[in-house]
Amino acid sequence: MPLNPQCRALVEAAVNGSSFDGSDLTTLRAGYAATTLTFRHKTGALQSVVNTKFPGPTGDIRIRIYRPKIEHKKAPPCLVFYHGGGWAIGDLDTHDHMCRHVAHGAGVVVISVGYRLAPEHKFPVGLADCLAAIHWVKNNAIELDIDSTKIAVGGDSAGGNLAASVTIALRDSAGPKLSLQLLLYPAVDFTADNESLEKNATGYLLTRDALEMFANLYLPNRATRSDPRASPLLYPSHANLPRAFIQTAEFDPLRDEGRAYAEALVTAGGTVTYKCYPGMIHGFARMGAKVDLALTALDDICEVLRDTFDLNT
C-alpha cells in the first residue's frame, strides 16, 4: 500500500524527510516537544489529571495520573505507560494527549512515567525507573484507588521497549503479575538487520541513522546492545508472559522488530494480537490531529484494554 497522504504531508514538511537527523540533543528535545502542539487532538473529559512523583531508585520520578469519569463498582484497572522518544527525548507532556485518549476511551486509570533519559542517564537507568514504577503502583494501589490485580503496561517506540523489558523482568523476579502488555511500534532488538530497516531506512521521519544515534546515546557501550534487558527479543524464553497487543506501522524501520516479537511470543505459547497499520510511519499514534488512523490505533488500544479487563459490559 502507498504511503498514507496525511503521513506524506508530514514527511514532506520535514527537512530531508526526517525530524531527527543532523541536530544536537537540545534542539531535538525542543523540536519533539514542539510537535506536540501540532499533533495534539481533542480528547474526552476526565475526572482528574494529577502530577505527582514517587521515590525511584536514586531520586524522585515524576508521574502523571489520568482518572476517567466512568464510575466503577470496584477500584478501576490501571495502565502504566512509558513514553517514546529514543530513550533520550520526550516527556509526560509529549504523550499527554495519548494518555488522555486512552484513559477516557478505555475507562482505566493511566499512569504515565517520566523516567530518566539518556545520555545523562544511560542504560539501564531508565529501565530501572520503569520497573520501580510498577512496584510502586502495585504497593500503593489502595491509595491510588486502582485494582492491584488488574495492571497493564504499555509504551510506544522506546517506551514499548521498556514495557517489554519490564514485563519479562517481572516474570523472572516473581514480581507483580501483569494483565496485558501494549507495545506500539516497539524497538526490541538493537542487533537487528532486517527488511524494514533496509527499505524504510530513509524518507519516513525516523531513519536508520537516527536509530543509531539514539542507540549510541542510550547504549554507548556497544556490547550492551545484545543484553536482553536492552533487546528483549534476545531473551532465551518468552514463555509465561501476559497477553500482548503489538502495533506496527508499514513504513517504519522498526516494523519487522515488532512483528518478530509478536512471533516470538506466539511461538512461546502466548496470546498475541498483532496489527500493522497500512500506509503509516513511525510515531503515527501520537499524531492524532494530523493523521486520522492514529485515532483508530488509539481506539484499538482502548478496545483491547476494555476486553482484557471486562469493561465492555
N, C-alpha and C positions, 0 to 999 in steps of 0.2 A: 504494500500500500504506500502511496506517496506521503511525503511529509505533510502533516496537517497544516492548512493555510494559516491558522492562528499561530501555530508554532513557527512557521516560516517567517511570519512578520516579525516575531521576536528575534529570530536568528539574524535576519537581515538588518535589524536595528542595532545589533551588537557589532563591535569592531572585529573584523575578520571572523565573524561567526562565533565568537567566544566572549564571555564576560569575565573570564578568569586568567587568560594568558597575558604575560608581559606587565603585570602590575605588582607593586610591593604590597606587603600584607596589610598595612594600614589602609591603603586605597581599596584593596579587595574587601576588607571588612566594611568600610563605609559604603562601597558600591552595593554590596549584598544587602546591607540594611536598607539602602535607598530603594531597592527594588520592591521591598515590602509595600511601600506606598502605591506602587503600580499594580501589584498582584493581589492586594487585599480585597476580598469580596465581602459583601454583606452577609451576616450570619444571624441566626435566630437569637432571641433574648435568652439570657442565662439568669439563674438565681443570684450568682455571685462569681466574681473573679478576684482572687486574693493573692497578693505577692507576699511570700514569706521565705524562710530559709530553714535548713536543718543542719545539724553538725555532721560534716563529712569527715573523711579520713584525716585531714590535716587542717580543717577550717570549715567555715560555714559555706553551704552550697545553696544558691538561690533556686527557688521553685515558684511556679505559678499554678494555682489550683482553680480549675473551672468546674462549677457546680451547676448542673442543669435544673430547670424549673420543674421537671417531671417529678411527681410525687411517687415514692416507692413505699410499699408496705414494710419493707425492711431496708436496712442500710444498702445503698446502691453499689454496683460494681465500680471498678476503677481501672483506668488505663494510665500507665506510667509511660510518658512519651519523651524520646530523645530527639532533639532537632538535628537536621543535617547541616552541612557546611564544611565538609572535608576535614573534620576534627579541629579546624583552625579558625573558621568564621561562623557566623550565625549565633543566635541567642534566643532568649524567650520571646522577644518581640518579632523576630523574623518569621516565626511559625505560630504566632498568636492566632491568626485567623483560621488556620487549620485546626488548632485545638478547640477553638470556639465552635467551629462547624461540627466536629465530632462529638463534643460534649452535648450540644443541642440535639443533633441528629440521632445519636445512639442512646441518649438518656443515661450516660455514665459520667462519673467524675473523672476528669482528665487532670493529671498532674504532670506538668512539663518541667523538665530538669535542666538547669543551667550549669551543666558540667564544665569543668575547667578545660581550656583549649590549648592546643599546640600553637606555636613551638614553645611557648612559655611553660607548658605542662605537657610533656611528651608521653607517649605510650609507656606504661598502662594507666596513667593518672586519670584520664577521662573515663576509662572503663571502671576503675575503682570507684569513682564518684557515682557512676550509673548503678553499679551493683549496691553501693551503700544506700542509694535512694530506695531501691526495692525493699531492703531490710527495714529502713526507717518507716516506709509506708505500712508494711506489714505490722511492725511493732507499735505503730500509732494509729491503727485502724479505728479504734473506738473514738479517739479524739478527732480524727478526720471524718468520722461518720461514713465509713465505707465498709463493705463486706470483705473481710480479710481472706475469705475463701474464693473470692471472685476478682482476681487481679490479672490484668493483661499487660503486656509490654509491647512497645512499638516504636518505630522511628523511620525516618526517611534518609536514604543515602548513607552518610557516615553514622547517622542515628540508627539506621537499620543494621549496620554492622555491630554497633554497640548493643542493640536489643538482642541480636542473635547470640552474641558472646555472653551476655548476661544470662540468657536462658540456659545455655549449656553450663555455665558456672554454677547456677543454682541447682541444676540436676546433679552435678558432680560433688556438690558440697551438702546435699540434702537440705538446701535452703528452701525458702518459701515456694510453694507449688503454684505455678502459673497456669492460667486457663487458656491462654492464646498468645501467640507472637505475631505481630503485624509488621511486615518488612516491606517498605516502599523502596523500590529500586535500590536494594542494598549492595554495598561493597563487601564481599565476603571472602575474597582471595587476592592478596597482594602479589601473588606469584602467577596470576592468570595470564594466559596468552590465547585468546580465542577470536572467533569470527567478529563478534560485535566490537571488540577493542580495535580490530583492524578496520572494519567497514565504517564504523562510526567514530573514527579517531579524530576527525576534524569536522567543523561545519555545523555542529549541533549544540552550541553553547559550552557544554562540558567536553573538553578534549582529552585525548590521551596524555598530552603534555601536562595539562592541568592536574590530572590524576597523579602523575608522577611528582608534581610539585607538592601536592597535598601529602602524598606518601612520605616525601622527604621531610616535611615539617613534623609529621606525626611519628614517623619511624626513621629517624636519621641513621640508625644502625640497621643496615640492610638485612642483617641476619634475623632481625625480629619480624621481618615480613612473613616468614614461614612459621612463626609462632601461632599455634591455633587460636590463641586468645585474640590475636590481631586478624587472623584469616580463618574464621570459624568453619569454612568449608573444609579445611585441612584437619579438623578433629578426626581421630580414628573411628569414632562412633557418633552417629546422630540418632541413636535409638532413645526411646523413653522421653521424648520431648513433647511439649504441648502442641495442640493444633496450630497450624500456621496458615496465614493468608499472605501471599507474596505477590506484589505488583511490580511489573517492569514496564519499560517504555520501548517501543520499536526502534527508535533512533538514538538509543542510549548506549555508550560504550560499555556500561555495566549490565546490559540486558542479559547476556549469557551467564554471568555470575549468578544473578537471581534465579534463572532457570535451573542452573546446575545445583543450586542449593535446594530448590524445590525437589529436584530429582533425588538428591541425597537423602532428604527427609522421607520421601516416599519409599525409597529402597530400604530404609531402616525401619519401615513399618508405620511411619507417621501419617497423620491425617493432614492433607495439604490442599489448599485451593490456590492455584496459580493463574494469574491473568496478566497477559501482555497487552498493553493498550496501544492500538494501531495508530500510526502517524505521530506518536508523542515523542518528546525529548526528555532528557534527564531533568528532574526537578519540577515536572509539569503539575504535580498535585498542589504545589504552592502558588500556582498561577491562576487561581480561580477567576479573577477579574478580567483575565485576558484569554483564557483557554477553557472552553465550555466543558471539555472532557475531564478537566480537573475536578469539577464539582461531581461528576459521575463517579470518579475514583474515590472521592471522599464519602460519597453516599454508599458506595460499595463497602467501604470500611465500616460505616455505621451499621449496615445490614449484617455484616459478619459479627460485629460486637453484640448486636441485639440477639442474633441467633445463638451465639455462644452462651450468653447469659440469660436466655429465655425471656427476653423483654418484648417479644412480639405479641404476647397475649395480654 
